[in-house]
C-alpha cells in the first residue's frame, strides 16, 4: 500500500489543528497505518491535490465538498476512538 497523506485543517491552523494532528498521529502509530500527517489553516488547502484524507472539525466539512479526498469531521478533538473508527473505515475502503 502506498503511503497516504492526511491534512488536518482548522480555521486558523493553530490550536485545534495542532491538537488534532497529535491525536491523529497517535492513532496512526497505534495501528501501523502508512500515513503522514500535516496541519494547516483552512486557507492552506487551496491548490492541494495530493491529499488523501482531510481531517477537520465537523462544522468545516462542507468546505471540502467536491474534494477527491476522504473527509473526516470531528466533534471532539480528544475523542480518539471515533477518529480511529473513521480512519479504519478509510483504510478498509482502499483497494490497494
DSSP file (Angstrom, degrees, kcal/mol; ACC not computed):
  #  RESIDUE AA STRUCTURE BP1 BP2  ACC     N-H-->O    O-->H-N    N-H-->O    O-->H-N    TCO  KAPPA ALPHA  PHI   PSI    X-CA   Y-CA   Z-CA
    1    1 A X              0   0    0      0, 0.0     2,-0.1     0, 0.0     3,-0.1   0.000 360.0 360.0 360.0 132.6    0.0    0.0    0.0
    2    2 A X        -     0   0    0      1,-0.1     2,-0.1    33,-0.0    32,-0.1  -0.391 360.0 -93.5 -71.9 151.7    1.3    3.4   -0.9
    3    3 A X        -     0   0    0     -2,-0.1    32,-0.2     1,-0.1     2,-0.2  -0.409  44.2-143.5 -64.9 136.6    1.9    5.9    1.8
    4    4 A X  E     -a   35   0A   0     30,-3.2    32,-2.8    -2,-0.1     2,-0.5  -0.622   0.6-137.5-102.3 160.9   -1.1    8.2    2.3
    5    5 A X  E     -a   36   0A   0     30,-0.2    47,-2.0    -2,-0.2    48,-2.0  -0.981  14.6-168.2-122.6 127.0   -1.2   11.9    3.2
    6    6 A X  E     -ab  37  53A   0     30,-3.1    32,-2.3    -2,-0.5     2,-0.5  -0.912   5.4-158.8-111.3 141.2   -3.6   13.4    5.7
    7    7 A X  E     -ab  38  54A   0     46,-2.7    48,-2.3    -2,-0.4     2,-0.6  -0.978   5.6-155.1-120.8 118.5   -4.1   17.1    6.1
    8    8 A X  E     -ab  39  55A   0     30,-3.2    32,-2.2    -2,-0.5     2,-0.4  -0.831  21.3-170.6 -95.3 124.0   -5.6   18.3    9.4
    9    9 A X  E     +ab  40  56A   0     46,-2.7    48,-0.6    -2,-0.6     2,-0.3  -0.896  19.2 161.8-122.3 143.6   -7.4   21.6    9.0
   10   10 A X  E     -a   41   0A   0     30,-1.3    32,-1.8    -2,-0.4    45,-0.0  -0.867  54.6 -90.0-140.3 180.0   -8.9   24.2   11.2
   11   11 A X  S    S+     0   0    0     -2,-0.3    32,-0.5    30,-0.2    31,-0.3   0.902 121.5  16.9 -61.3 -42.7   -9.9   27.8   10.6
   12   12 A X  S    S-     0   0    0     29,-0.2    29,-0.3    30,-0.1    -1,-0.2   0.577  94.6-124.5-110.6 -11.4   -6.6   29.3   11.6
   13   13 A X  S    S+     0   0    0     27,-0.4    28,-0.2     1,-0.1    26,-0.1   0.747  82.1  92.1  76.4  22.7   -4.1   26.4   11.6
   14   14 A X  S  > S+     0   0    0     26,-0.1     4,-1.5     3,-0.0     5,-0.2   0.566  85.3   3.9-112.9-100.4   -3.0   26.9   15.1
   15   15 A X  H  > S+     0   0    0      2,-0.2     4,-2.3     1,-0.2     5,-0.2   0.954 126.8  36.8 -63.8 -63.0   -4.5   25.3   18.3
   16   16 A X  H  > S+     0   0    0      1,-0.2     4,-2.4     2,-0.2     5,-0.2   0.874 117.8  49.7 -68.3 -36.4   -7.2   22.8   17.3
   17   17 A X  H  > S+     0   0    0      2,-0.2     4,-2.1     1,-0.2    -1,-0.2   0.877 111.6  49.7 -70.0 -33.7   -5.5   21.5   14.2
   18   18 A X  H  X S+     0   0    0     -4,-1.5     4,-2.1     2,-0.2    -2,-0.2   0.919 113.1  45.9 -68.5 -42.7   -2.2   21.0   16.1
   19   19 A X  H  X S+     0   0    0     -4,-2.3     4,-2.1     1,-0.2    -2,-0.2   0.906 114.7  48.0 -65.6 -40.4   -4.0   19.1   18.9
   20   20 A X  H  X S+     0   0    0     -4,-2.4     4,-2.6    -5,-0.2    -2,-0.2   0.852 108.7  54.8 -68.3 -34.5   -5.9   17.1   16.3
   21   21 A X  H  X S+     0   0    0     -4,-2.1     4,-2.7     2,-0.2    -2,-0.2   0.926 108.5  48.3 -62.0 -45.3   -2.7   16.4   14.4
   22   22 A X  H  X S+     0   0    0     -4,-2.1     4,-1.8     2,-0.2    -2,-0.2   0.916 113.0  47.6 -62.9 -43.3   -1.1   15.0   17.6
   23   23 A X  H  X S+     0   0    0     -4,-2.1     4,-1.9     2,-0.2    -1,-0.2   0.912 112.4  50.0 -63.1 -42.8   -4.2   12.8   18.3
   24   24 A X  H  X S+     0   0    0     -4,-2.6     4,-2.6     1,-0.2     5,-0.2   0.913 108.0  52.4 -63.0 -44.2   -4.2   11.6   14.6
   25   25 A X  H  X S+     0   0    0     -4,-2.7     4,-2.6     1,-0.2    -1,-0.2   0.878 108.1  52.3 -61.0 -37.4   -0.5   10.7   14.7
   26   26 A X  H  X S+     0   0    0     -4,-1.8     4,-2.3     2,-0.2    -1,-0.2   0.915 110.8  46.6 -64.1 -42.8   -1.1    8.6   17.9
   27   27 A X  H  X S+     0   0    0     -4,-1.9     4,-1.6     2,-0.2    -2,-0.2   0.903 113.7  48.8 -65.6 -41.9   -4.0    6.7   16.2
   28   28 A X  H  X>S+     0   0    0     -4,-2.6     5,-1.5     2,-0.2     4,-1.3   0.919 112.5  47.4 -65.3 -44.2   -1.9    6.1   13.1
   29   29 A X  H  <5S+     0   0    0     -4,-2.6     3,-0.4     1,-0.2    -2,-0.2   0.923 109.4  54.1 -63.1 -43.7    1.1    4.9   15.1
   30   30 A X  H  <5S+     0   0    0     -4,-2.3    -1,-0.2     1,-0.2    -2,-0.2   0.861 117.5  36.6 -57.3 -38.0   -1.0    2.6   17.2
   31   31 A X  H  <5S-     0   0    0     -4,-1.6    -1,-0.2    -5,-0.1    -2,-0.2   0.531 103.9-126.5 -96.4  -8.3   -2.5    0.9   14.1
   32   32 A X  T  <5 +     0   0    0     -4,-1.3    -3,-0.2    -3,-0.4     2,-0.2   0.774  47.1 167.2  69.4  26.2    0.7    1.0   11.9
   33   33 A X      < -     0   0    0     -5,-1.5     2,-1.6    -6,-0.2    -1,-0.2  -0.507  43.1-119.2 -75.7 141.7   -1.1    2.7    9.1
   34   34 A X        +     0   0    0     -2,-0.2   -30,-3.2   -32,-0.1     2,-0.4  -0.589  66.4 126.7 -82.0  84.6    1.1    4.2    6.3
   35   35 A X  E     -a    4   0A   0     -2,-1.6     2,-0.3   -32,-0.2   -30,-0.2  -0.993  47.3-151.8-147.7 134.7    0.2    7.8    6.6
   36   36 A X  E     -a    5   0A   0    -32,-2.8   -30,-3.1    -2,-0.4     2,-0.4  -0.817  20.3-149.7 -99.3 146.1    1.9   11.1    7.0
   37   37 A X  E     +a    6   0A   0     -2,-0.3     2,-0.3   -32,-0.2   -30,-0.2  -0.968  18.7 171.5-124.6 130.2    0.0   13.9    8.8
   38   38 A X  E     -a    7   0A   0    -32,-2.3   -30,-3.2    -2,-0.4     2,-0.3  -0.876  16.7-147.5-124.7 162.1    0.4   17.7    8.2
   39   39 A X  E     +a    8   0A   0     -2,-0.3     2,-0.3   -32,-0.2   -30,-0.2  -0.960  23.9 151.5-132.0 154.8   -1.7   20.5    9.6
   40   40 A X  E     -a    9   0A   0    -32,-2.2   -30,-1.3    -2,-0.3   -27,-0.4  -0.966  44.6 -81.5-164.0 171.2   -2.7   23.9    8.2
   41   41 A X  E >   -a   10   0A   0    -29,-0.3     3,-1.7    -2,-0.3     4,-0.4  -0.445  49.1-103.9 -78.1 160.0   -5.3   26.6    8.2
   42   42 A X  G >  S+     0   0    0    -32,-1.8     3,-1.5   -31,-0.3     4,-0.3   0.870 123.3  57.9 -52.5 -39.6   -8.4   26.2    6.0
   43   43 A X  G >  S+     0   0    0    -32,-0.5     3,-0.9     1,-0.3    -1,-0.3   0.735  93.7  68.2 -66.4 -21.5   -6.9   28.7    3.6
   44   44 A X  G <  S+     0   0    0     -3,-1.7    -1,-0.3     1,-0.2    -2,-0.2   0.593  84.9  71.6 -73.7 -10.5   -3.8   26.4    3.2
   45   45 A X  G X   +     0   0    0     -3,-1.5     3,-2.6    -4,-0.4    -1,-0.2   0.767  68.3 112.3 -76.3 -25.4   -5.9   23.8    1.4
   46   46 A X  T <  S+     0   0    0     -3,-0.9     3,-0.1    -4,-0.3    -3,-0.0  -0.235  88.5   8.9 -53.2 125.2   -6.3   25.9   -1.7
   47   47 A X  T 3  S+     0   0    0      1,-0.3     2,-0.4     2,-0.0    -1,-0.3   0.377  89.5 138.9  87.2  -5.3   -4.4   24.2   -4.5
   48   48 A X    <   +     0   0    0     -3,-2.6    -1,-0.3     1,-0.2     3,-0.1  -0.609  11.9 157.2 -75.4 124.6   -3.7   21.0   -2.7
   49   49 A X        +     0   0    0     -2,-0.4    -1,-0.2    -3,-0.1    -3,-0.0   0.481  61.0  67.5-122.1  -9.3   -4.2   18.0   -4.9
   50   50 A X  S    S+     0   0    0     19,-0.0     2,-0.5     2,-0.0    -1,-0.1  -0.072  70.5 116.7-106.3  33.8   -2.0   15.3   -3.3
   51   51 A X        -     0   0    0      1,-0.1   -45,-0.2    -3,-0.1     3,-0.1  -0.890  37.1-178.0-105.6 127.4   -4.1   14.9   -0.1
   52   52 A X  S    S+     0   0    0    -47,-2.0    18,-2.8    -2,-0.5     2,-0.4   0.842  72.6  23.0 -88.7 -38.3   -5.7   11.5    0.5
   53   53 A X  E     -bc   6  70A   0    -48,-2.0   -46,-2.7    16,-0.2     2,-0.5  -0.993  60.5-160.1-134.8 135.3   -7.6   12.4    3.8
   54   54 A X  E     -bc   7  71A   0     16,-2.8    18,-3.1    -2,-0.4     2,-0.5  -0.973   9.2-168.7-112.8 127.8   -8.8   15.7    5.3
   55   55 A X  E     +bc   8  72A   0    -48,-2.3   -46,-2.7    -2,-0.5     2,-0.3  -0.976  24.9 142.8-117.5 124.5   -9.4   15.7    9.0
   56   56 A X  E     -bc   9  73A   0     16,-2.6    18,-2.8    -2,-0.5   -46,-0.1  -0.884  55.3 -69.2-149.1 175.0  -11.2   18.7   10.3
   57   57 A X  E >   - c   0  74A   0    -48,-0.6     3,-2.4    -2,-0.3     4,-0.4  -0.482  51.2-114.2 -70.9 147.3  -13.8   19.9   12.8
   58   58 A X  G >  S+     0   0    0     16,-2.3     3,-0.8     1,-0.3     4,-0.3   0.768 113.5  61.9 -59.2 -27.7  -17.3   18.7   11.8
   59   59 A X  G 3  S+     0   0    0     15,-0.3    -1,-0.3     1,-0.2     3,-0.1   0.577 104.3  50.2 -76.1  -6.0  -18.5   22.3   11.2
   60   60 A X  G X  S+     0   0    0     -3,-2.4     3,-1.7     1,-0.1     4,-0.3   0.446  77.7  97.3-106.9  -2.4  -16.0   22.7    8.4
   61   61 A X  G X  S+     0   0    0     -3,-0.8     3,-1.8    -4,-0.4    -2,-0.1   0.833  75.9  63.5 -60.9 -32.0  -16.6   19.5    6.4
   62   62 A X  G >  S+     0   0    0     -4,-0.3     3,-1.5     1,-0.3    -1,-0.3   0.760  88.9  70.8 -62.6 -23.0  -18.9   21.4    3.9
   63   63 A X  G <  S+     0   0    0     -3,-1.7    -1,-0.3     1,-0.3    -2,-0.2   0.698  98.7  49.5 -64.8 -18.3  -15.8   23.5    2.9
   64   64 A X  G X  S+     0   0    0     -3,-1.8     3,-2.2    -4,-0.3    -1,-0.3   0.165  75.1 140.0-110.2  16.7  -14.4   20.3    1.2
   65   65 A X  T <  S+     0   0    0     -3,-1.5     3,-0.1     1,-0.3    -3,-0.0  -0.392  73.7  23.4 -59.2 134.0  -17.5   19.3   -0.8
   66   66 A X  T 3  S+     0   0    0      1,-0.3    -1,-0.3     3,-0.1     2,-0.1   0.357  91.2 134.9  88.7  -6.0  -16.3   18.1   -4.2
   67   67 A X    <   -     0   0    0     -3,-2.2    -1,-0.3     1,-0.1     4,-0.1  -0.454  57.7-139.0 -73.2 148.2  -12.9   17.3   -3.0
   68   68 A X  S    S+     0   0    0     -2,-0.1    -1,-0.1    -3,-0.1     2,-0.1   0.592  76.8  99.0 -80.8 -10.4  -11.4   13.9   -4.1
   69   69 A X  S    S-     0   0    0     -5,-0.1     2,-0.5     1,-0.1   -16,-0.2  -0.413  85.9-109.3 -75.8 152.3  -10.0   13.5   -0.5
   70   70 A X  E     -c   53   0A   0    -18,-2.8   -16,-2.8    -2,-0.1     2,-0.5  -0.729  40.0-147.8 -77.7 123.5  -11.8   11.4    2.1
   71   71 A X  E     -c   54   0A   0     -2,-0.5     2,-0.5   -18,-0.2   -16,-0.2  -0.850  15.5-170.2-107.5 128.9  -13.1   13.9    4.6
   72   72 A X  E     -c   55   0A   0    -18,-3.1   -16,-2.6    -2,-0.5     2,-0.5  -0.973   7.7-157.3-116.5 122.8  -13.5   13.1    8.3
   73   73 A X  E     -c   56   0A   0     -2,-0.5     2,-0.4   -18,-0.2   -16,-0.2  -0.881   9.3-160.5-101.1 129.0  -15.3   15.6   10.5
   74   74 A X  E     -c   57   0A   0    -18,-2.8   -16,-2.3    -2,-0.5   -15,-0.3  -0.906  17.8-175.3-113.6 133.2  -14.5   15.5   14.2
   75   75 A X  S    S+     0   0    0     -2,-0.4     2,-0.5     1,-0.3    -1,-0.1   0.801  81.4  34.1 -91.0 -35.0  -16.7   16.9   17.0
   76   76 A X    >   -     0   0    0      3,-0.1     3,-1.8     1,-0.1    -1,-0.3  -0.968  66.0-154.8-129.0 114.7  -14.3   16.3   19.9
   77   77 A X  T 3  S+     0   0    0     -2,-0.5    -1,-0.1     1,-0.3   -54,-0.1   0.813  97.2  51.5 -57.2 -32.6  -10.6   16.6   19.4
   78   78 A X  T 3  S+     0   0    0      1,-0.1     2,-1.8     2,-0.0    -1,-0.3   0.482  80.6 100.8 -87.7  -2.2   -9.9   14.3   22.3
   79   79 A X    <>  +     0   0    0     -3,-1.8     4,-1.6     1,-0.2     3,-0.2  -0.579  39.8 163.7 -84.5  79.9  -12.2   11.5   21.1
   80   80 A X  H  >  +     0   0    0     -2,-1.8     4,-2.7     1,-0.2    -1,-0.2   0.748  66.9  65.9 -72.6 -22.4   -9.5    9.3   19.6
   81   81 A X  H  > S+     0   0    0      2,-0.2     4,-2.3    -3,-0.2    -1,-0.2   0.941 105.5  42.5 -63.6 -45.8  -11.9    6.3   19.5
   82   82 A X  H  > S+     0   0    0      2,-0.2     4,-2.5     1,-0.2     5,-0.2   0.912 114.1  51.8 -66.2 -41.8  -14.1    8.0   16.9
   83   83 A X  H  X S+     0   0    0     -4,-1.6     4,-2.4     1,-0.2     5,-0.2   0.917 110.6  48.6 -59.4 -44.0  -11.1    9.2   15.0
   84   84 A X  H  X S+     0   0    0     -4,-2.7     4,-2.4     2,-0.2    -1,-0.2   0.911 110.3  51.3 -63.3 -42.7   -9.7    5.7   14.9
   85   85 A X  H  X S+     0   0    0     -4,-2.3     4,-2.0     2,-0.2    -2,-0.2   0.913 111.9  46.7 -60.2 -44.0  -13.0    4.3   13.7
   86   86 A X  H  X S+     0   0    0     -4,-2.5     4,-1.8     2,-0.2    -2,-0.2   0.897 112.7  48.3 -68.4 -41.0  -13.2    6.8   10.9
   87   87 A X  H  X S+     0   0    0     -4,-2.4     4,-2.7     2,-0.2     5,-0.2   0.879 109.3  54.0 -66.9 -36.7   -9.6    6.2    9.8
   88   88 A X  H  X S+     0   0    0     -4,-2.4     4,-2.9     1,-0.2     5,-0.2   0.913 105.8  53.1 -62.5 -41.6  -10.2    2.5    9.9
   89   89 A X  H  X S+     0   0    0     -4,-2.0     4,-1.3     2,-0.2    -1,-0.2   0.912 109.6  49.6 -57.9 -42.0  -13.2    3.0    7.5
   90   90 A X  H >X S+     0   0    0     -4,-1.8     3,-0.7     2,-0.2     4,-0.5   0.967 113.7  43.3 -62.4 -52.8  -10.9    4.9    5.2
   91   91 A X  H >< S+     0   0    0     -4,-2.7     3,-1.0     1,-0.3    -2,-0.2   0.870 112.1  54.1 -64.2 -35.7   -8.2    2.2    5.1
   92   92 A X  H 3< S+     0   0    0     -4,-2.9    -1,-0.3     1,-0.2    -2,-0.2   0.772 103.3  58.3 -66.9 -24.7  -10.8   -0.6    4.8
   93   93 A X  H << S+     0   0    0     -4,-1.3    -1,-0.2    -3,-0.7    -2,-0.2   0.596  84.4 103.5 -81.6 -10.3  -12.2    1.1    1.8
   94   94 A X    <<  -     0   0    0     -3,-1.0    -3,-0.0    -4,-0.5    -4,-0.0  -0.469  56.4-158.3 -77.7 144.1   -9.0    1.0   -0.2
   95   95 A X              0   0    0      1,-0.2    -1,-0.1    -2,-0.2    -3,-0.1   0.047 360.0 360.0-104.6  22.9   -8.5   -1.5   -2.9
   96   96 A X              0   0    0    -94,-0.1    -1,-0.2     0, 0.0    -2,-0.0   0.472 360.0 360.0 -85.5 360.0   -4.7   -1.4   -2.9
